[in-house]
Amino acid sequence: MEKWNSETLRTNPLVEIGEFFNSRADIYNEVHVENIGGGMESKNIIASLLPENTETLIDFGVGTGLELAGIFKRFPCIKVTGVDIAGNMLEKLKNTYPDKSINLFCESYFNFDFGVSCFDSALSVMTMHHYDHKTKTALYEKVRSCLKENGVYIECDYMLSENDYENAQELEDFYFSEYKRLMEEQGLTGDSYYHYDTPCTVKNQIRLLTEAGFSSVSEVWHTGNTIILAANK
């Protein structure tokens, strides 16, 4: 079974991120869960981290919506806005929850208008480890703005914990340098995003969210390289 990580992608041609996930929509759920720390537990735990008063949620990079099963169980009437660049993934999500209040948008969340003070909670799951610091900080500012007062943003992602790696920053630097090398060797420009894992250290992730204006950020769950952060507006 193909593993979607930097080790296997290091010598392979980079693929535009939307194309990558569209081509794997039919096998995504199985392969993805097999290859992340915590497996489905990392998806199911998210529902318990949302505030009790959550009635509206935006999930960017929602994909097939693996994390929504637990969320709908706790909040059966929640209104979900999902944004993802991969239309094939969204089709699978739509077929999984035909009776739920889900408004889906097939576009890049970097271009999506999140609005201002529209959502009780915001969520991203295993999507942010593909982008650099500057790109993420700009997005985090939009996420913070779209939250209502006392709203929370939950990020579940592939990160490098300083508690697990003495050389966490060196590893982060290495992944970004490898991505840059592959881009240059393959003659690719920065106009598109390509599938390649560039995880950041937990320290850097917390710093980026704080610089984006969140009042407090904390690590709330950690299994393997899957780490969940909660950022309060």
Secondary structure per residue as TSV (DSSP state, phi and psi in degrees):
chain	resnum	aa	ss	phi	psi
A	1	M	-	360.0	132.9
A	2	E	-	-63.7	133.9
A	3	K	-	-102.5	130.7
A	4	W	-	-98.7	77.7
A	5	N	S	-141.9	175.5
A	6	S	H	-66.2	-29.2
A	7	E	H	-62.0	-44.5
A	8	T	H	-82.3	-20.9
A	9	L	H	-92.5	-6.6
A	10	R	T	-58.5	-35.8
A	11	T	T	-109.6	2.3
A	12	N	S	-94.1	155.8
A	13	P	-	-61.3	137.6
A	14	L	-	-71.8	144.1
A	15	V	-	-119.6	136.8
A	16	E	B	-54.0	138.7
A	17	I	H	-63.9	-37.5
A	18	G	H	-65.3	-43.0
A	19	E	H	-62.9	-40.4
A	20	F	H	-58.1	-51.0
A	21	F	H	-76.7	-32.2
A	22	N	H	-60.7	-39.7
A	23	S	T	-73.6	-13.3
A	24	R	T	-116.2	12.4
A	25	A	T	-58.1	-38.0
A	26	D	T	-71.1	-25.1
A	27	I	T	-113.1	2.1
A	28	Y	H	-58.2	-50.3
A	29	N	H	-56.0	-46.8
A	30	E	H	-67.8	-50.7
A	31	V	H	-67.6	-42.3
A	32	H	H	-61.5	-49.2
A	33	V	H	-63.9	-34.7
A	34	E	H	-66.7	-23.0
A	35	N	T	-117.3	21.4
A	36	I	S	-125.5	149.2
A	37	G	T	-63.3	129.3
A	38	G	T	89.8	-13.5
A	39	G	T	49.9	-137.2
A	40	M	T	-67.3	-22.0
A	41	E	H	-59.2	-35.6
A	42	S	H	-66.0	-24.5
A	43	K	H	-83.7	-44.9
A	44	N	H	-69.7	-29.0
A	45	I	T	-69.7	-21.6
A	46	I	H	-61.3	-39.9
A	47	A	H	-56.3	-37.7
A	48	S	H	-72.0	-14.7
A	49	L	H	-91.9	-10.5
A	50	L	S	-80.2	143.4
A	51	P	-	-59.3	149.4
A	52	E	T	-60.1	-28.2
A	53	N	T	-89.7	14.7
A	54	T	-	-69.6	114.2
A	55	E	-	-113.4	-24.4
A	56	T	E	-129.7	137.7
A	57	L	E	-139.3	137.2
A	58	I	E	-111.9	129.2
A	59	D	E	-119.9	106.0
A	60	F	E	-101.3	136.5
A	61	G	T	75.2	37.4
A	62	V	-	-66.4	-27.5
A	63	G	T	56.9	-129.0
A	64	T	T	-87.4	-1.5
A	65	G	-	73.1	36.6
A	66	L	T	-55.8	-35.3
A	67	E	T	-75.1	-13.2
A	68	L	H	-75.3	-21.1
A	69	A	H	-58.6	-49.2
A	70	G	H	-67.8	-35.2
A	71	I	H	-67.0	-44.6
A	72	F	H	-67.4	-28.6
A	73	K	H	-67.5	-40.5
A	74	R	H	-82.4	-36.1
A	75	F	-	-124.4	76.1
A	76	P	T	-62.1	-22.5
A	77	C	T	-107.2	11.8
A	78	I	-	-63.8	145.7
A	79	K	E	-101.7	118.9
A	80	V	E	-110.2	131.2
A	81	T	E	-106.7	121.7
A	82	G	E	-116.3	133.7
A	83	V	E	-125.7	129.4
A	84	D	E	-158.1	147.2
A	85	I	S	-82.1	-16.8
A	86	A	-	-97.5	103.3
A	87	G	H	-63.1	-34.2
A	88	N	H	-65.5	-34.4
A	89	M	H	-67.8	-42.0
A	90	L	H	-65.1	-33.4
A	91	E	H	-63.2	-40.2
A	92	K	H	-64.9	-40.2
A	93	L	H	-63.3	-45.1
A	94	K	H	-59.6	-39.6
A	95	N	H	-74.0	-24.3
A	96	T	H	-76.6	-35.6
A	97	Y	-	-127.4	64.0
A	98	P	T	-68.5	-19.2
A	99	D	T	-103.7	7.4
A	100	K	S	-101.7	160.3
A	101	S	-	-84.8	89.5
A	102	I	E	-126.9	125.4
A	103	N	E	-110.3	111.5
A	104	L	E	-106.2	141.9
A	105	F	E	-130.1	121.6
A	106	C	E	-93.2	87.6
A	107	E	S	-163.8	168.9
A	108	S	-	-70.3	134.2
A	109	Y	T	-71.4	-11.8
A	110	F	T	-71.5	-25.8
A	111	N	T	-100.6	-9.7
A	112	F	-	-75.1	138.5
A	113	D	-	-85.8	103.7
A	114	F	-	-74.9	-18.2
A	115	G	-	79.8	-176.3
A	116	V	S	-124.1	128.1
A	117	S	S	52.5	47.6
A	118	C	-	-102.4	-23.4
A	119	F	E	-127.1	146.5
A	120	D	E	-73.9	-37.6
A	121	S	E	-142.5	155.8
A	122	A	E	-130.7	154.2
A	123	L	E	-149.3	141.1
A	124	S	E	-138.8	139.8
A	125	V	E	-131.7	116.7
A	126	M	S	51.1	49.3
A	127	T	-	-132.0	-28.3
A	128	M	G	-78.0	-10.0
A	129	H	G	-79.1	11.8
A	130	H	G	-103.5	4.3
A	131	Y	S	-132.0	158.3
A	132	D	-	-86.2	175.4
A	133	H	H	-59.0	-47.7
A	134	K	H	-62.9	-44.2
A	135	T	H	-62.3	-43.7
A	136	K	H	-69.2	-40.6
A	137	T	H	-60.2	-43.5
A	138	A	H	-61.8	-39.8
A	139	L	H	-68.1	-41.5
A	140	Y	H	-60.6	-33.9
A	141	E	H	-63.7	-39.7
A	142	K	H	-67.2	-39.7
A	143	V	H	-63.6	-46.1
A	144	R	H	-59.7	-42.1
A	145	S	H	-65.4	-32.1
A	146	C	H	-78.8	-12.6
A	147	L	E	-82.2	146.1
A	148	K	E	-73.5	170.3
A	149	E	E	-56.2	135.5
A	150	N	E	67.6	16.0
A	151	G	E	-71.0	162.7
A	152	V	E	-130.0	142.7
A	153	Y	E	-112.5	125.3
A	154	I	E	-107.7	125.4
A	155	E	E	-119.5	116.3
A	156	C	E	-108.9	117.4
A	157	D	E	-157.1	171.6
A	158	Y	E	-79.6	112.9
A	159	M	-	-134.4	165.1
A	160	L	B	-107.1	110.5
A	161	S	-	-85.1	132.6
A	162	E	T	-64.6	-21.0
A	163	N	T	-75.7	-22.8
A	164	D	T	-97.7	-30.8
A	165	Y	-	-127.2	120.0
A	166	E	T	-66.1	-28.1
A	167	N	T	-106.7	36.3
A	168	A	H	-55.4	-44.3
A	169	Q	H	-66.7	-37.1
A	170	E	H	-63.6	-39.0
A	171	L	H	-64.9	-43.9
A	172	E	H	-58.5	-47.9
A	173	D	H	-59.7	-38.3
A	174	F	H	-64.1	-46.9
A	175	Y	H	-61.6	-41.9
A	176	F	H	-67.5	-37.2
A	177	S	H	-68.0	-36.5
A	178	E	H	-66.0	-40.3
A	179	Y	H	-62.1	-44.3
A	180	K	H	-62.5	-41.3
A	181	R	H	-61.4	-47.2
A	182	L	H	-63.3	-40.3
A	183	M	H	-58.7	-46.7
A	184	E	H	-66.8	-43.6
A	185	E	H	-64.6	-32.8
A	186	Q	T	-95.6	4.7
A	187	G	T	65.3	32.7
A	188	L	-	-94.0	149.8
A	189	T	-	-103.1	169.5
A	190	G	T	-83.1	11.3
A	191	D	T	-75.4	-18.9
A	192	S	S	-127.4	162.3
A	193	Y	-	-105.6	138.2
A	194	Y	B	-119.1	152.2
A	195	H	-	-75.4	110.7
A	196	Y	-	-162.8	133.4
A	197	D	-	-78.2	120.8
A	198	T	-	-127.8	70.0
A	199	P	-	-67.2	145.6
A	200	C	-	-101.7	161.7
A	201	T	B	-68.9	155.8
A	202	V	H	-60.9	-40.0
A	203	K	H	-58.0	-44.8
A	204	N	H	-68.1	-39.9
A	205	Q	H	-60.7	-44.3
A	206	I	H	-64.0	-39.6
A	207	R	H	-63.7	-43.5
A	208	L	H	-62.2	-42.8
A	209	L	H	-66.8	-37.5
A	210	T	H	-67.0	-41.9
A	211	E	H	-65.6	-25.9
A	212	A	T	-78.2	-6.4
A	213	G	T	111.4	-1.0
A	214	F	-	-67.6	140.2
A	215	S	S	-74.7	-32.2
A	216	S	E	-152.6	144.2
A	217	V	E	-136.7	133.0
A	218	S	E	-144.5	151.1
A	219	E	E	-80.7	126.3
A	220	V	E	-118.7	-9.1
A	221	W	E	-161.0	145.4
A	222	H	E	-158.7	115.7
A	223	T	E	-139.7	118.6
A	224	G	T	60.5	-133.5
A	225	N	T	-92.6	5.8
A	226	T	E	-93.2	119.9
A	227	I	E	-130.3	140.2
A	228	I	E	-114.5	129.6
A	229	L	E	-112.9	144.2
A	230	A	E	-117.5	124.6
A	231	A	E	-118.4	122.8
A	232	N	E	-97.0	136.6
A	233	K	-	-66.2	360.0
